[in-house]
Amino acid sequence: MQLYDSIIKDTLEMLSALPARSYPYSEAGAWRDTGESELVMQRDAAYELGGDGKPAVNFSCVTSDTGFVDKDEIIVLGKDLREIKTSVPFARIAVIQIEDISVEEGDTEPLFRAIQDIDFVKYHVYPEGYMVRTSSENNREQVRISKKALAAGIDFYKIGCDYIAHYKQDPNIKAVKLFFVTDPAADYAKLAGHSKKVHEITLTLSKILEGMPTDCGSCKLKPVCDEVEGMRELHFGKNKAEFKG
Ligand code: SF4
């Protein structure tokens, strides 16, 4: 499963140029999770990640390539939560190694469902004092941090452990590399472009599932399939003679 591999490769190359702090995952390290959404009022907030119109990028990429993620890890690029005083640009990116899910005779349903389940994990993580606001329209993930959580010692390592603990409940997931980025030197516009592309790839899988036409020449998704290695093979299986590109 290589659909997202070029995005992963580019993202890892881009982020590796920035100074980083890396922490191994530990289930015991997770910040308290409330299990349900919590409202952090403006007056109780210290600041917002991605607030005041700053970038707030989020995406998750899955891969079956074992070369990208070798262990569960949290990587912080830029200031950590307790070093931040005001709104900052923000990105949270998950690179997730999964079992190879085979697509037989163009039946993308098992793969699409697995990817969707992994993508939905983020909607079930509720760290205390860390209120996530997402927008599916532009893939933003903005976070309001409460003063109380800061005083109690919240940081990205503990938040990352909470996220990874939730990811690891999915039996398809083997390892997760989770990035929290606040470094102003990061190329957030490029990361936002990757986020959009990830969304387009997943959308294309869902459209194939709905029963797309088999003529690539007249298909609206052709620009995505032209760019993403492996997409046509997913749609048509090994019988490439079926499609007209
Ligand atoms: S493989 Fe061709 S028909 Fe299938 S979604 Fe892509 S462009 Fe459309």
Residues whose N, C-alpha, C, O or C-beta is under 5 A from the ligand:
A	BS01	SF4	M212 P213 T214 D215 C216 C219 L221 K222 C225 M231 R232 H235
